Amino acid sequence: MREFLTLTLIFCVNGISFSQNVSDTSNLSSDQLMIQADELKNQFEHAKALKTYNILLKRDSSNLKAMESASDMYAALGEYGNSIKFLKNYLIKDSLNTRILNKLALNLQQNQQPREAVNIYKRLLKLKNSNFSTLKNLADCYWMLGKRDSAVVYYKVADFINGKSLITKLNLSQISYLNKDLSSAKIYASRGVELDSSYVPLRRQIALVHYRLDEYKSALSHYNYLMEKGDSSENILKYAGACNYFMGDFEKSIPLLSAALKSDSSNTETLFYLGSSLSLSGRPQEAIEIFNDILYKLRPDSSLLYKLHSQIGMAYSDLNKNMTSYNSFAEAFKYNPKDSKLLFQMAMVIGENKDKAGFEESKKLLERYLEAIRPKGDNLTAEEVILRERAKMYIERLKEELFMIE
């Protein structure tokens, strides 16, 4: 049996230097080398195939088939820079080859060169190569470049060409969501789910859109599906818990929100919904602990501080700790003086002190509440109408109490 000698070959192909140990192939013809390289390629022996293609290119640097195959092997090995160089050299000899242009554009994308890829895709469009993949990939590049409007144009054309594409509908929905066009985001996501309800990325997307539109029942149905399929990620648990919270099903929201906090115990939004769920389910002491955890550890922004102090006030009211409740409502009002309902809530708890000072303060607060809602005229909410009448009734009662004291 003939023994093969191991040689170290140092050579340059198309401006790229190589140094490698290969078996002695001097007795093999170029056709035999191509067959050997192709066999290695088909067996997914990418590194070995690449060595053989490069040996062939050392003999014949103009072999376009070997040049393309070597580029493919570089791409398979993640060496996109070398792959791009080979494809550009190929195009010097055959500048109108749309297959090679497509490969070059894809490699540029993979190599984080979207601007260069855009130029190649536009060149393909001029060559009448406007298939679905070209348009979709061009849209991807524009999105990578932050040019959402251009991305939308090409995603829409790609979606028109292939109406069954889930990825274009997902991307169109996501861009609409980022552009705060929730109606369009909902339409695109819904179309995708109608085509394939098992496509998880679209189920996540449509659930989020329903949630942002305050369509909690619809959002929850998708979150429940995702959880049934084994998705117990923090965001899924958080939003599913929040949906249950907004729907008033606190016994379901509490365990989901608690589970979400195991992944991120510092998430103020999750903590807030958990504390509110505990408060509204008759567990005010646990709620207060949660709210204090947010206040003293996480330092949230003023908008959340307003909500927190308001919730703490309600929790302390349930515990009949009237002054603490009053102080919490007053703190909330400091952060959001436009919430006139807080004046009513402060009046209710301070009046429970049953002394002259408490009655007088309660009466003043109720009068301030009525003054605050007066500019709305007849444009009051149903709750405001009820609170207005209750305020009037309590003011008369407080006058009687103060008269009796005097």
N, C-alpha and C positions, 0 to 999 in steps of 0.2 A: 504494500500500500504506500502510495506517495505521501511523504511528509511535507506539511506546509511550513514555510519559514515565517516567523513573526518579524515584521519590519516597522520602523517608525517613519511615517510619512509626514513631511512638512511641506505644505503647498498652499497656494493662494488661488481662490476661485471667486471671480467677480468682486475682487477687492476685499475678500474676507479670508484671513489666515487660519489654517487648521494644523493641528499636530495630533496624531493619533496612532495607536498600534492596531494594525490590521493583518489578517492572514495574507500570505503572498498570493495575489490574484493576477500576476503578470501573465499567466497562461490562459486567463479567461478573456473571451472576446467582450466587446461592449454590449452586445445583445445578451450574453450570458450574465454579465454583471447586472443589467437591467432586470432580468428575470429573478436573479437572486435577491436584489433589493426589493422588488415588488412582493416577493414571497415573504420577506421579513416584515414588510409594511402590512401585509394582510394578516400576519400573525401578531400584529401590534407590538413588534419589536422595533420601536421607533428609533432608538439610539443606534442600534445595529444597522437598520435600514439607512439611516442618515449617513453613516460612515461609508456605506457602499455607494450611495448616490454621489457622495463627494469624491470618491475615487473615480467614478465614471466621469464626473465633471472635470477632474484634473486632466483626464485624457481629452475630453471634448467639452470645452466651456460653453459651447453654443447649443448643447443638447437641451432643448426647451422642456422636453418631458421630464428629464432628470432634474432640471432646475425647479420646475413646479413641484415635483414630488419632494425634493429636499426642503423646499419652503413649507410644504405640508407637515413634514416631520419636525421642523423647527417650531411650527405653531403648536403641534401636538405636545411638544416638550415645554411649551410656555416661553420659548425664546422668540418673541414676536419681532424684536428688532432685526434679527438675522432673517427671519421669514420675510419681512418687509423689503429688505435689501434685495433678496432673490427675486421677488415679484416685480420690483421696479426695474431690475435688469432684464427681466423677461419682457416687460412692456417696451423697452428700448427697441426690441426686435419685432414686437407685435403690439402696437399701441392701441389697437381697436378690439383686443380680445376681452369681451365682456366678462367671461368667467374669471379671468385673472384680475380684472378691475374689481369685481365683487370680492374676491379673496383679499385683495389689498385693502379695500375699505374695511372689511371685517377685522383684519389684523390691526389696522390703525385704531379701530374702536377698542380692541382688546389691549392695545398698548397705550390707552388713555390719550389718544390724539384725535378727539372728535372733530376738531376744526378741519384737519387734513382729510378725515374720512368724509365730511360733508362735501368737500370739493370733488372727491372721486364719485360719490353717489350722484351729484349733480351732472357730472360728466356722463354717467350711465344713463341718466334721464334724457340727455341730449342725443344719446345713441339709441333712443327709443326702447331702453331697457327699464320700463316702468312697472315691473312686477310687484307683487305684494311685499316680498322680502326687502327689496330695494327701498320702497317707500317707508316701510315700517322701520327699517334700520336708520334711514335718514331722519325720521322723526325722533328716534332714540338719541341720535347725535345732537339734534337741536335741544332736546330736553337736558342732556348732559351739559350743554353750553348755557343753560338757563334761559333759552329762548322758547318759552312755552307757546306763544302764539304761533310760531312757525311749526313747532312740534304738532300742535293740534291740527293744522292744515294737512300735514302729511299723514297723521294717524287717521284722519277722517277719510282721506282718499284710499288708504290701505284698507280701512274697514269696509269701504264701498266695494273694493275689489274682492275681498274675502269677508263676507258677512258673518261667517261662522268663527271668526277669530276672537278668542276670549281675551288675549293679551291686549289687543288694540282697545277693546271696550274697557278693560281695567285701567289702562293708561289714560284714556280720555276721561274716565271718571275721576282718577286721581288728580289730573291737572285741573279739572273743573272744581274739585274740592279745594285745591290750593288757591284757586282764583276766587274762592268764596261763592261760586255758583253751584249751590247745593242741589238745585232743581235738575240741572244738567248732569251733575254727578250721580244723582239718583237714577236718571233715565238710562245712562250708559251702563251702570252697574246692574240695573234690573234686566236689561237686554241680555247681558252676559249670563246672569243667573238663570234666565229662562232657557238659554241654550244648554247650560250644564250646571245644575245646582250643586254638584259635588266639587266644583273648582274652588278650593279653599280661599285663595287670595281674593276672589270676587265676593265670597261670602263675608270675609272680613271687611272688605270695602263697603259693601251695601249696608252692613250692620252699623258701621261708623257713620255713614251718611244719615241713616234713619235716626241714629242717636242725636246727631247734631241738629236734626230737624225736629227734635222733641217727639219723635214717633217711637216711643219706648216699647210699645207692644211688638211692633214689627222688628225693631232692632233686637229685642230679646229673643225672638224666634230664631234669628240667625246666630246669636251668641249661644243659645242652647244647642243648636246643631253643631257648632264648632266644638263645644265642650263634650258633646256625645262622641265626636270623632277623636277625642283625646287631646284637644288643645286646651291646656290649663295654664297658658301664659298669663303673666300679670295683667296685661291690658284687657284680655278677654274676661278674666275674672272681675276686674275693676268695673268695666262697662256693663257686664251682666248684672253685677251687684247694684250699680247705679240705676239701671233700668228698673229693677225690682223696687229700689228705694222710691223712685219717682212714681211708681205705680202703687205705692203704699203697702207692698208685700215685704215687710221688714224681716219676717222670719226667714225669708229666702235671701234678702240682701245682706244680712249680717254675716252668715258663714262665707259667702262669696267674697265680700270685702275683706274679711279677716284672712282668708286664704291668699288674696292678692297682696296683702301686707307682708306675708312671709317672704315674698320676693323683693319687696322694696318697702321697708318699714318707715321710710321718710316721705312717702308720697302724700302730700297734703290734701290732694283732692280725694284720695281713697279714705284717708283718715277722717275728713270732714263728713263724707257720706256715711261712714261707719258710725261716727259719733251721733249724727242726726238720726240714723236708724235706731240706735240704742235709745236715744231720747224719746223718739216717737213711739217706741214699743214698750214704754214704761220702765226703762232702766236708766233713769237720769244720772245716778251716781257714776255708772260706767261711762256714760256719755261725757260727763264733766272731766273725767280723767283723760279721755281721748282729746277733748278740746284743749285742755291745759297742756297736753303733750305737744300739740301743734303750736300753741302760743309761746311756750317757754323754750322749746327745743329747735323749732324749725323756722321761726321768724318769717312768717308769710307776709304777703303784701297787704296793703290797706283794704283792698276790696274783700279779701278773704277774712281779714280781722273783723270787719263789719259783720260778716255772716257768722263768724265764730262767736262773737260776743252776743249776737242776737240769739243764737242757739243756746249758749250758756245761760242766758237770762231765762229762757223758757224752761230749761232743765232745773234751775234753782227755784223757779216758780212752782214746779211740780213737787219740789221738796219742801215747799212753804218757807223757804229762806228768802223772805221778801226784800230785805235791804240788799242782799248780795245779788238778787235778781235785778233789782232796780239799778244798781251800779253797772251791771253787765249791759242792760238795755241802754243806759246813758253812754257807756263806752262805745257801743255800736252806733248810736246816734252821732257821736263825735266823728266817726269815720264816714258816715253817710247821713247827713242832715236832711237829705231829700226823702228819706223813708219816714213819712209822717206817722205810720202805724206804730213806730217805736214810742212816740209820745203817748199813744193810747195804752200801750203795754206798760210803760213806766207809771202811768196814772193808776192802773189797776193794782199793781203790786205795792206802790207806796201808800195807797189808800187802805190796804190791809193792816196797816199799823194801828188803825182805830184810835188815833190821837189827833189833836187839833192841827198840829204841824203837818201830819200825813194827809189829812183831809184837805187842807188848804193847798198843799203842793199838788195833790191829785186833781183838784178843781182847776188850777192854773194850767196843768198839762192838758186836760181835756179841752179847755178853751183854746189852747194853742193848736190842738189837733183840729178842731173845727175851723179855726182860722186858716190852717194850712190847706185844707181840702176845699175851702169855699171858692177859690178861683176856678175850680173844675166845673162848677155849676151842676148841670144835669149829666155830665160825662163821668160819673162815678162808677167804679166797678161794683159788682154785687156785694163784695165784702165791705167796701167803703160805705155803702148805703147802710148796711147793718151796723157797722161801727159808729157811724154818725148818729143813728138813732139811739144806740146804747150810750154814747157819750152824753147826749142831751138828757137822757134819763138819769144817768149817774150824777150829772151836775146838779139836777134838782134834788136828788137824794143827799148829796153832799151839803147842799145849802141847809137842808133840814137838820143834818147831823151837827153842822157848825152852829146853827141856831140853838139847838138843845144844849150844846156845850157852854155857850155864852149865857 
